[in-house]
Each structure stands twice: as structure tokens, then as C-alpha cells.
């Protein structure tokens, strides 16, 4: 993910800088520019900081992350039960439901 974020951020910034004659490019570049008091090594932030990769080594952390993912649609009020979300793997994990696409279980 970091490689994807780095490459796309560089591409976006390059294109914004090359097209400053367009007002929307100036506006977007201003929106991703960090204030001088914030940056250490970077002057722009294209991607949100909250997204990061994480290696899962134990069953406790695996279960925590699966429960988080499965319950997100419920917390957002999109469905009443995790199994109601059509793109969820909840049915696969808890009911061994074959109606969802085949997938490998997380160890």
C-alpha cells in the first residue's frame, strides 16, 4: 500500500504543479499543503494518515480485526446485522456459507 500511495501522491503532485494555470489545480495543491509547523520531511499530504498496513500474528488480533471489519456496516447504520452486508465475509466465517465467493480463511 505504501508503494501505491507514494507513487500516486508523486504523480498527483507533479500534475498539480504542472497545471497551476487551472484554478482547481491551485486549490487542490493548497488543500494538500501542510502548514510549516506540521511537516518534518514532507510538505504535502495527499493520503490520510489513518490508513496503514499491519501484520497480524496472533489469533486474538485476527479475531479483533475480523470483528471490526464485520461490524463496520452495523456501526454505520447500513445494516442491522453483519451477515446482512452483501460484501461481507461474515457469512463465510460464521456459517460456512457457500453462497459467497470462495475464499481462504485467515489462519
N, CA and C of each residue as an Amber inpcrd file, in Angstrom:
protein
   321
   0.8260000  -1.1930000   0.0000000   0.0000000   0.0000000   0.0000000
   0.8680000   1.2530000   0.0000000   1.9640000   1.2080000   0.7560000
   2.8000000   2.4000000   0.8290000   3.3880000   2.7390000  -0.5320000
   3.8060000   1.7320000  -1.2720000   4.3500000   1.9790000  -2.6120000
   3.2870000   2.6020000  -3.5090000   2.0650000   2.0930000  -3.4400000
   0.9660000   2.6520000  -4.2240000   0.6990000   4.0990000  -3.8130000
   0.6450000   4.3550000  -2.5140000   0.4090000   5.7110000  -2.0280000
   1.5290000   6.6650000  -2.4470000   2.7690000   6.2100000  -2.3110000
   3.9060000   7.0630000  -2.6860000   3.8680000   7.4220000  -4.1690000
   3.6790000   6.4130000  -5.0030000   3.7050000   6.6420000  -6.4510000
   2.5510000   7.5220000  -6.9080000   1.3650000   7.2670000  -6.3690000
   0.2210000   8.0750000  -6.7960000   0.3190000   9.4940000  -6.2610000
   0.8290000   9.6610000  -5.0400000   0.9920000  11.0160000  -4.4910000
   1.9740000  11.8190000  -5.3320000   3.0880000  11.2100000  -5.7170000
   4.0590000  11.9040000  -6.5690000   3.4420000  12.2740000  -7.9140000
   2.6650000  11.3670000  -8.4780000   2.0030000  11.6150000  -9.7590000
   1.0100000  12.7740000  -9.6420000   0.2110000  12.7510000  -8.5970000
  -0.7970000  13.7970000  -8.3810000  -0.1270000  15.1520000  -8.1700000
   0.8810000  15.1970000  -7.3070000   1.5690000  16.4660000  -7.0360000
   2.2540000  17.0120000  -8.2860000   2.8880000  16.1410000  -9.0470000
   3.5490000  16.5600000 -10.2830000   2.5430000  17.1910000 -11.2360000
   1.4020000  16.5480000 -11.3990000   0.3900000  17.0660000 -12.3190000
  -0.2460000  18.3540000 -11.8170000  -0.4540000  18.4660000 -10.5280000
  -0.9940000  19.7130000  -9.9820000  -0.0240000  20.8620000 -10.2030000
   1.2620000  20.6190000  -9.9430000   2.2750000  21.6710000 -10.1270000
   2.4120000  22.0870000 -11.5890000   2.2690000  21.1270000 -12.4860000
   2.4180000  21.4190000 -13.9180000   1.2020000  22.1350000 -14.5040000
   0.1150000  22.1730000 -13.7700000  -1.1250000  22.7530000 -14.2900000
  -1.6680000  23.8570000 -13.4000000  -0.7860000  24.6510000 -12.8480000
  -1.2050000  25.7240000 -11.9440000  -1.9850000  26.8260000 -12.6550000
  -2.0170000  26.7900000 -13.9840000  -2.8180000  27.7800000 -14.7140000
  -4.3190000  27.5210000 -14.5100000  -4.6550000  26.3060000 -14.0750000
  -6.0500000  25.9790000 -13.7720000  -6.3070000  26.2710000 -12.2880000
  -7.3590000  26.9980000 -12.0290000  -7.6730000  27.3870000 -10.6480000
  -7.9050000  26.1810000  -9.7480000  -8.5320000  25.1450000 -10.2770000
  -8.8170000  23.9770000  -9.4440000  -7.5290000  23.2590000  -9.0440000
  -6.4840000  23.2920000  -9.8810000  -5.1980000  22.6980000  -9.5200000
  -4.5410000  23.4930000  -8.3990000  -4.6230000  24.8060000  -8.4680000
  -4.0890000  25.6490000  -7.3940000  -4.8130000  25.3410000  -6.0830000
  -6.1280000  25.2190000  -6.1840000  -6.9400000  24.9540000  -4.9920000
  -6.5920000  23.5830000  -4.3910000  -6.4650000  22.5810000  -5.2400000
  -6.1450000  21.2410000  -4.7380000  -4.7470000  21.1910000  -4.1280000
  -3.7890000  21.8520000  -4.7600000  -2.4400000  21.8760000  -4.2140000
  -2.4280000  22.5710000  -2.8490000  -3.1920000  23.6290000  -2.7100000
  -3.2910000  24.3240000  -1.4240000  -3.9180000  23.4180000  -0.3650000
  -4.8790000  22.5910000  -0.7680000  -5.5610000  21.7120000   0.1920000
  -4.6650000  20.6100000   0.7290000  -3.6830000  20.1610000  -0.0720000
  -2.8080000  19.0780000   0.3810000  -1.4960000  19.6020000   0.9740000
  -1.3190000  20.9200000   0.9830000  -0.1030000  21.5130000   1.5410000
  -0.1990000  21.5460000   3.0660000   0.8520000  21.0760000   3.7230000
   0.8950000  21.0700000   5.1790000   1.4120000  22.4100000   5.6920000
   0.9130000  22.8670000   6.8330000   1.4530000  24.0950000   7.4180000
   2.9080000  23.8610000   7.8540000   3.7190000  24.8980000   7.8690000
   5.1390000  24.7360000   8.2280000   5.3650000  24.1160000   9.6060000
   4.4390000  24.2870000  10.5070000   4.6120000  23.7340000  11.8560000
   4.3530000  22.2370000  11.9080000   3.7780000  21.6660000  10.8650000
   3.4040000  20.2510000  10.8790000   4.4500000  19.3700000  10.2240000
   4.9760000  19.7870000   9.1120000   5.8310000  18.8760000   8.3350000
   7.2320000  18.7430000   8.9220000   7.7370000  17.5210000   8.8050000
   9.1100000  17.2380000   9.1910000   9.9340000  16.9860000   7.9320000
   9.4900000  16.0360000   7.1330000  10.2040000  15.7030000   5.9070000
   9.3380000  15.9070000   4.6720000   8.0530000  16.0810000   4.8540000
   7.1500000  16.2440000   3.7140000   6.4280000  17.5850000   3.8190000
   6.1160000  18.1440000   2.6900000   5.4080000  19.4210000   2.6640000
   3.9610000  19.2620000   2.2080000   3.6140000  18.0400000   1.7600000
   2.2720000  17.7720000   1.2640000   1.7730000  16.4650000   1.8480000
   0.4510000  16.3450000   1.9890000  -0.1610000  15.0860000   2.3910000
  -1.3540000  14.8330000   1.4820000  -1.1750000  13.8920000   0.5790000
  -2.2280000  13.5290000  -0.3620000  -3.1460000  12.4830000   0.2660000
  -2.5600000  11.5340000   0.9760000  -3.3140000  10.4320000   1.5890000
  -3.5380000  10.6950000   3.0670000  -4.6550000  10.2010000   3.5800000
  -4.9270000  10.3140000   5.0080000  -3.9500000   9.4420000   5.7860000
  -3.5760000   9.8790000   6.9590000  -2.5980000   9.1360000   7.7560000
  -3.1890000   7.9110000   8.4220000  -4.4780000   7.8310000   8.5670000
  -5.0540000   6.7460000   9.3580000  -4.9540000   5.3810000   8.6950000
  -4.6420000   5.3360000   7.4150000  -4.5520000   4.0560000   6.7300000
  -3.1180000   3.5540000   6.7600000  -2.9320000   2.3790000   7.3000000
  -1.6060000   1.7890000   7.3650000  -1.7410000   0.2800000   7.3620000
  -0.6790000  -0.3810000   6.9110000  -0.7240000  -1.8360000   6.9080000
  -0.3130000  -2.3570000   8.2810000  -0.7380000  -3.5620000   8.5720000
  -0.4440000  -4.1580000   9.8670000  -0.3120000  -5.6600000   9.6890000
   0.7310000  -6.2210000  10.2220000   0.8900000  -7.6700000  10.1950000
   0.1440000  -8.2540000  11.3860000  -0.6560000  -9.2630000  11.1230000
  -1.4320000  -9.9240000  12.1640000  -0.7390000 -11.2370000  12.4910000
  -0.2890000 -11.3810000  13.7210000   0.4890000 -12.5560000  14.0910000
  -0.2660000 -13.5350000  14.9850000  -1.2760000 -13.0910000  15.6790000
  -1.9520000 -13.9890000  16.6090000  -3.4360000 -14.0940000  16.3450000
  -4.0430000 -15.1490000  16.8780000  -5.4710000 -15.3710000  16.6750000
  -6.3170000 -14.2970000  17.3630000  -5.8380000 -13.7880000  18.4920000
  -6.5940000 -12.7460000  19.2010000  -6.6950000 -11.4850000  18.3420000
  -5.5760000 -11.0480000  17.7510000  -5.5760000  -9.8510000  16.9030000
  -6.3690000 -10.1100000  15.6200000  -6.2600000 -11.3230000  15.0570000
  -7.0200000 -11.6860000  13.8630000  -8.5190000 -11.5670000  14.1360000
  -8.9670000 -12.1430000  15.2420000 -10.3890000 -12.0810000  15.5930000
 -10.8390000 -10.6430000  15.8240000  -9.9860000  -9.8390000  16.4610000
 -10.2980000  -8.4260000  16.7010000 -10.5240000  -7.6940000  15.3750000
  -9.6350000  -7.9170000  14.4060000  -9.7320000  -7.2220000  13.1190000
 -10.9170000  -7.7280000  12.3040000 -11.1710000  -9.0380000  12.3260000
 -12.3340000  -9.5740000  11.6130000 -13.6320000  -9.0280000  12.2000000
 -13.7240000  -8.9890000  13.5360000 -14.9210000  -8.4310000  14.1740000
 -15.0950000  -6.9590000  13.8250000 -14.0060000  -6.2160000  13.8000000
 -14.0530000  -4.8010000  13.4250000 -14.5970000  -4.6500000  12.0050000
 -14.0300000  -5.4100000  11.0770000 -14.4780000  -5.3110000   9.6760000
 -15.9390000  -5.7350000   9.5160000 -16.3070000  -6.8320000  10.1680000
 -17.6680000  -7.3340000  10.0180000 -18.7000000  -6.4160000  10.6610000
 -18.3270000  -5.7100000  11.7070000 -19.2840000  -4.8520000  12.4100000
 -19.3150000  -3.4120000  11.9080000 -18.4040000  -3.0310000  11.0210000
 -18.4050000  -1.6660000  10.4960000 -19.7310000  -1.2660000   9.8490000
 -20.3100000  -2.0750000   8.9630000 -21.5930000  -1.6740000   8.3590000
 -22.7080000  -1.5160000   9.3910000 -22.6410000  -2.2960000  10.4720000
 -23.6500000  -2.1930000  11.5390000 -23.4710000  -0.8680000  12.2780000
 -22.2300000  -0.5430000  12.6400000 -21.9520000   0.7090000  13.3530000
 -22.3240000   1.9270000  12.5300000 -22.1950000   1.8340000  11.2120000
 -22.5380000   2.9540000  10.3250000 -24.0370000   3.0340000  10.0400000
 -24.7900000   2.0490000  10.5610000 -26.2390000   2.0640000  10.3680000
 -26.6810000   1.6110000   8.9820000 -25.8050000   0.9180000   8.2700000
 -26.1460000   0.4610000   6.9230000 -26.9440000  -0.8360000   6.9370000
 -26.7160000  -1.6520000   7.9550000 -27.4480000  -2.9150000   8.1380000
 -27.6600000  -3.1330000   9.6270000 -28.5590000  -4.0450000   9.9630000
 -28.8160000  -4.3380000  11.3660000 -27.9220000  -5.4620000  11.8940000
 -27.4250000  -6.3220000  10.9970000 -26.6190000  -7.4810000  11.3870000
 -25.4500000  -7.6310000  10.4040000 -24.2680000  -8.0160000  10.8710000
 -23.1150000  -8.1360000   9.9740000 -23.3610000  -9.0380000   8.7630000
 -24.1390000 -10.0900000   8.9470000 -24.4340000 -11.0070000   7.8460000
 -25.3210000 -10.4100000   6.7730000 -25.9430000  -9.2590000   7.0440000
 -26.8120000  -8.6110000   6.0640000 -26.0280000  -7.8020000   5.0310000
 -24.7830000  -7.4760000   5.3250000 -23.9720000  -6.6850000   4.3930000
 -23.5450000  -7.5990000   3.2380000 -23.9520000  -7.2860000   2.0070000
 -23.7330000  -8.2190000   0.8930000 -22.2650000  -8.5020000   0.5690000
 -21.3530000  -7.6140000   0.8990000 -19.9420000  -7.8000000   0.5570000
 -19.1200000  -8.3090000   1.7370000 -19.7940000  -8.7110000   2.7880000
 -19.1000000  -9.1420000   3.9910000 -18.6840000 -10.6080000   3.9070000
 -17.5770000 -10.9260000   4.5560000 -17.1520000 -12.3230000   4.6750000
 -17.7290000 -12.9520000   5.9420000 -18.5850000 -12.2400000   6.6390000
 -19.1510000 -12.7310000   7.8970000 -19.8310000 -14.0750000   7.7120000
 -20.6540000 -14.2080000   6.6750000 -21.3750000 -15.4690000   6.4500000
 -20.4120000 -16.6240000   6.1890000 -19.3170000 -16.3280000   5.5140000
 -18.3080000 -17.3580000   5.2500000 -17.6800000 -17.8470000   6.5480000
 -17.3200000 -16.9150000   7.4220000 -16.6380000 -17.2820000   8.6610000
 -17.5620000 -17.9110000   9.7000000 -18.7930000 -17.4240000   9.8050000
 -19.6530000 -17.8750000  10.8950000 -20.6740000 -18.9300000  10.4990000
 -20.9960000 -19.0130000   9.2220000 -21.9670000 -20.0190000   8.7840000
 -21.3880000 -20.9830000   7.7630000 -20.1340000 -20.7870000   7.3770000
 -19.5390000 -21.5730000   6.2930000 -20.4320000 -21.5380000   5.0640000
 -20.9750000 -20.3780000   4.7900000 -21.9320000 -20.1640000   3.7040000
 -21.2300000 -20.2590000   2.3500000 -21.6920000 -21.1390000   1.5070000
 -21.0990000 -21.3280000   0.1820000 -21.6780000 -20.3650000  -0.8520000
 -22.6410000 -19.5310000  -0.4630000 -23.2470000 -18.6070000  -1.4340000
 -22.3510000 -17.4000000  -1.6950000 -21.3800000 -17.1640000  -0.8160000
 -20.4270000 -16.0720000  -1.0320000 -19.2640000 -16.6410000  -1.8460000
 -18.5410000 -15.7770000  -2.5480000 -17.3990000 -16.2980000  -3.3270000
 -16.4180000 -17.0680000  -2.4540000 -15.8400000 -18.0900000  -3.0340000
 -14.8790000 -18.9100000  -2.2980000 -13.6880000 -18.0590000  -1.8620000
 -13.2380000 -18.2890000  -0.6530000 -12.0810000 -17.5430000  -0.1480000
 -11.3120000 -18.4260000   0.8060000 -10.0910000 -18.0490000   1.0490000
  -9.2640000 -18.7570000   2.0250000  -9.5210000 -18.1580000   3.3930000
  -9.6570000 -18.9970000   4.3840000  -9.8280000 -18.4800000   5.7330000
  -8.5080000 -17.9180000   6.2250000  -8.6030000 -16.8920000   7.0360000
  -7.4190000 -16.3380000   7.6720000  -7.0580000 -17.3030000   8.7960000
  -5.8160000 -17.6730000   8.8640000  -5.3880000 -18.6820000   9.8570000
  -5.7250000 -18.3160000  11.2500000
